[in-house]
């Protein structure tokens, strides 16, 4: 829905919410968003009764981005150059981004032993990988009925590992997780996700790119509504938007 609204500030979101029906706004109990502080602030102001839930996909993406940053930095510092295809850490980059349960024992052993044999570079990467896995284990408690003690222990283990790692990117990941603690806890409690809206947003952006600079905002909204609302295709009019 917000993909059809110009601007990405708190005021823009609040203006869009103010234009909707009051009964509809009051009926909203949960709002699933990505890790956008702007949207979180707007939802808290415009929908004070709603619980903000952060989508776990974006938390996982943040952890994977952290791991890639650590890999690039350590290679540059230790080898004095950019990564090359012959570097063991480059060869292991895809396996590092996968979860432990998605790796066979052979794949895991190959990745672990190879990086461990690389000394400081490999040990740093494995430390960051474990931090990513600890965060994944925390998120995996969603929809399992885990009580607050289980969730608290998983979170404590993740934060402790990050604090002891002495890796700037890993510690920053812990800081970010702490800032979104309430929203991540809400995801673990409810399991809500914004996957459907992300899919719609992807289609909206694709239509906008295919329009090659369409300047008429009403026509652009009509095009995206027709694409994302198949049942109403052929019955939409610009005036309805």
Secondary structure as UniProt FT lines:
FT   HELIX           2..4
FT   HELIX           10..18
FT   HELIX           22..26
FT   STRAND          30..33
FT   HELIX           37..46
FT   TURN            48..49
FT   STRAND          51..54
FT   HELIX           56..79
FT   TURN            85..86
FT   HELIX           88..91
FT   HELIX           93..96
FT   HELIX           100..102
FT   HELIX           105..116
FT   TURN            117..119
FT   HELIX           120..139
FT   TURN            140..145
FT   HELIX           148..165
FT   HELIX           168..179
FT   HELIX           181..190
FT   HELIX           195..210
FT   TURN            211..212
FT   HELIX           217..228
FT   HELIX           230..232
FT   TURN            233..234
FT   HELIX           238..240
//
